[in-house]
């Protein structure tokens, strides 16, 4: 992930030199925000996967029940959050 972030920063600096009117500081904070958002997304997915694994284990839930729970959970999210998650296909 670090190598990808560094590569992205290098490409951003080159793009900035060629055509962008933003300052180098603006570009840096933009990249930083993207990285933080990606890390937050990964943490959220990890927590949800862990929770679903616990639900499967504790309640002996079938995959259909877990899928139904995930769909219900996503449907309750605010609209701007729903776009970050993809509804699972019915089992």
C-alpha positions in Angstrom: 0.0 0.0 0.0 2.9 2.4 0.8 4.5 1.7 -2.6 1.2 2.5 -4.3 0.8 5.7 -2.3 4.3 6.8 -3.2 3.8 6.1 -6.8 0.5 8.0 -6.8 2.3 11.0 -5.1 5.0 11.0 -7.8 2.4 10.9 -10.6 0.5 13.7 -8.8 3.6 15.9 -8.6 4.3 15.3 -12.3 0.7 16.1 -13.2 1.0 19.2 -11.1 4.1 20.4 -12.8 2.5 20.0 -16.2 -1.0 21.4 -15.8 -2.4 21.8 -12.3 -2.9 25.2 -10.7 -3.1 23.8 -7.1 -0.2 24.1 -4.8 2.0 21.2 -3.9 0.5 21.4 -0.4 -3.0 21.0 -1.8 -2.0 17.9 -3.7 -0.3 16.4 -0.7 -3.4 16.8 1.5 -5.6 15.5 -1.3 -3.5 12.3 -1.5 -3.4 12.1 2.3 -7.2 12.2 2.4 -7.5 9.5 -0.2 -5.2 7.2 1.7 -7.0 7.8 5.0 -10.4 7.2 3.3 -9.0 3.9 1.9 -7.7 2.8 5.3 -11.0 3.7 6.9 -12.9 1.6 4.3 -10.6 -1.3 4.9 -11.1 -1.1 8.7 -14.9 -0.9 8.3 -14.9 -4.0 6.0 -12.7 -5.9 8.4 -14.9 -5.1 11.3 -18.1 -6.1 9.4 -16.5 -9.3 8.2 -15.4 -10.1 11.8 -18.9 -9.4 13.1 -20.5 -11.6 10.4 -18.1 -14.4 11.2 -19.2 -14.1 14.9 -22.9 -14.1 13.9 -22.3 -17.3 11.8 -20.5 -18.9 14.7 -22.7 -17.9 17.6 -26.1 -18.1 16.0 -25.2 -20.9 13.6 -26.6 -18.7 10.8 -26.8 -19.9 7.3 -25.3 -18.0 4.4 -28.8 -16.9 3.3 -29.5 -15.5 6.8 -26.2 -13.7 6.8 -26.8 -12.3 3.3 -30.3 -11.1 4.5 -28.7 -9.4 7.5 -26.1 -7.7 5.4 -28.8 -6.4 3.0 -30.9 -5.1 5.9 -27.8 -3.4 7.4 -26.9 -1.7 4.1 -30.5 -0.6 3.6 -30.5 1.2 6.9 -27.3 3.2 6.1 -27.5 6.8 5.1 -27.6 7.3 1.3 -24.0 8.7 1.1 -22.8 5.6 2.9 -24.7 3.1 0.7 -22.7 4.0 -2.3 -19.6 2.7 -0.5 -21.0 -0.8 -0.1 -22.3 -3.3 -2.6 -25.4 -5.3 -1.9 -24.6 -9.1 -1.9 -26.2 -11.3 -4.4 -29.1 -13.5 -3.1 -28.0 -17.0 -2.1 
